[in-house]
Amino acid sequence: MSLKERLAAKQRRTVIVPVQISDPGPAREVYEQADRQATLLQLTVDAGDDDGSKDRAALKRRLTNAKKARDEARADYLEHFEEVRFLAASPAEVERVLGAHLDADGNWDESTACGPLAALCAEDEELRDEQWWTEQLASGTWSPGEHGRLWTSLLSINVTMPPEALPKG
């Protein structure tokens, strides 16, 4: 494939924003404990010599069970989050949305622009509702940090330069 063809095949940038939908506290504790247990058993297995003894075989079975418990606990923990995928919009559409939400100094007003920008960029058609996003972000269920992460993520795919750096040759 030629350089011209590769550039013509360029895809829109994407970002996935994890959104906490319920309290993961107890599930996080179970996951962290299961992860520590699996890590300790892995270190024990790695440190031992492989003499093939019954104790060694039992230890490896315990490790297998601990990894399974950790994976199940992680899955339970992740049930408290939804991953929302956003796609970069056309520069003209982004400019239209951001231009309609300027503060008194002419800067983008995050508090009013984030909802419309999220609706513009949401991959899921059901989430392309500007009023719904605006109400969600104003509802009090989104912390300033969550709101900030969403805003920063949307800007990262639409406005800023990609973070990937090419190695010097």
C-alpha positions in Angstrom: 0.0 0.0 0.0 1.4 3.4 -1.0 1.8 6.3 1.4 -1.0 8.1 -0.4 -3.3 5.1 0.0 -2.4 4.8 3.7 -3.1 8.5 4.3 -6.4 8.2 2.4 -7.4 5.3 4.6 -6.8 7.3 7.8 -9.6 6.6 10.4 -11.2 9.0 12.8 -9.7 9.1 16.2 -11.5 7.4 19.0 -11.6 7.4 22.8 -13.3 5.2 25.3 -14.4 6.9 28.5 -15.1 4.6 31.5 -18.1 5.9 33.4 -18.8 4.7 36.9 -22.5 3.8 37.2 -22.6 2.3 40.7 -20.5 2.1 43.8 -17.7 -0.4 43.1 -16.3 -0.2 46.7 -17.0 -3.7 48.0 -16.2 -5.3 44.6 -12.9 -3.3 44.4 -11.9 -4.6 47.8 -12.6 -8.2 46.8 -10.7 -7.7 43.5 -7.7 -6.2 45.2 -7.6 -9.0 47.7 -7.8 -11.6 45.0 -5.2 -9.9 43.0 -2.8 -9.8 45.9 -3.4 -13.5 46.6 -2.7 -14.4 43.0 0.4 -12.2 42.9 1.8 -13.7 46.0 1.2 -17.2 44.8 2.8 -16.4 41.4 5.9 -15.0 43.2 6.1 -18.2 45.3 5.8 -20.4 42.2 8.4 -18.3 40.3 10.8 -18.4 43.3 10.7 -22.1 43.8 12.7 -24.7 42.0 10.6 -27.0 39.8 11.4 -30.3 41.4 8.0 -31.8 40.5 7.0 -32.5 44.1 3.4 -32.9 45.2 3.7 -29.6 47.2 4.8 -27.9 44.0 1.8 -29.3 42.1 -0.6 -28.3 44.8 0.9 -24.8 44.8 0.4 -24.5 41.0 -3.2 -25.7 41.4 -3.7 -23.0 44.1 -2.3 -20.4 41.7 -4.6 -21.5 38.9 -7.6 -21.2 41.3 -6.4 -17.8 42.6 -6.1 -16.4 39.1 -9.6 -17.7 38.3 -10.9 -16.0 41.5 -9.1 -12.8 40.6 -10.5 -12.8 37.0 -14.0 -13.3 38.4 -13.6 -10.6 41.0 -12.3 -8.2 38.3 -15.3 -9.0 36.1 -17.6 -8.2 39.1 -15.7 -4.9 39.7 -16.0 -3.9 36.1 -19.8 -4.4 36.2 -19.9 -1.0 38.0 -18.6 0.8 34.9 -19.7 1.4 31.4 -17.3 2.2 28.6 -18.6 4.9 26.3 -16.9 5.2 22.9 -16.6 8.5 21.2 -15.4 9.3 17.6 -13.8 12.5 16.4 -16.3 14.6 14.5 -15.6 16.7 11.4 -13.6 19.9 12.2 -16.5 22.0 10.9 -19.0 20.4 13.3 -16.6 20.6 16.2 -16.0 24.3 15.5 -19.8 24.9 15.2 -20.4 23.3 18.6 -17.4 24.9 20.4 -18.1 28.2 18.7 -21.6 28.3 20.1 -20.3 27.8 23.7 -17.8 30.6 24.4 -17.4 32.4 27.7 -17.1 36.2 28.1 -13.3 36.0 27.3 -13.9 34.0 24.1 -12.7 30.7 25.5 -14.6 27.5 25.2 -17.1 27.1 28.1 -16.6 23.6 29.3 -19.7 23.7 31.4 -22.0 24.3 28.4 -20.0 22.8 25.6 -19.2 19.4 27.0 -22.8 18.0 26.6 -23.2 19.1 23.0 -19.7 17.8 22.1 -20.4 14.5 23.8 -23.7 14.1 21.8 -21.9 15.0 18.6 -19.1 12.4 19.1 -21.0 9.5 20.7 -20.6 6.4 18.7 -23.9 4.9 20.1 -26.8 6.6 18.3 -28.9 6.5 21.5 -26.3 8.8 23.1 -26.4 11.4 20.4 -28.9 13.5 22.3 -27.6 16.9 23.2 -30.3 17.7 25.7 -29.8 14.4 27.5 -26.1 14.9 27.9 -26.6 18.4 29.1 -29.1 17.2 31.7 -26.8 14.3 32.7 -23.8 16.5 33.3 -25.8 19.0 35.3 -27.6 16.3 37.4 -25.0 16.2 40.2 -24.2 12.6 39.6 -21.1 13.4 37.6 -18.2 14.6 39.8 -16.0 17.5 38.6 -13.3 14.9 37.9 -15.6 12.8 35.7 -16.9 15.8 33.9 -13.3 17.0 33.4 -12.2 13.5 32.1 -15.0 13.5 29.5 -14.2 17.0 28.4 -10.5 16.3 28.1 -11.1 13.1 26.2 -13.4 14.8 23.8 -10.9 17.5 23.1 -8.1 15.0 22.8 -9.8 13.3 19.8 -11.1 16.5 18.2 -8.7 19.4 18.9 -5.4 18.3 20.2 -2.5 16.6 18.4 -2.3 12.9 18.9 -0.1 11.9 21.8 1.9 9.3 19.9 5.4 10.3 19.3 7.5 8.8 16.6 11.0 7.5 17.7 13.9 9.5 16.4 15.6 7.7 13.6 
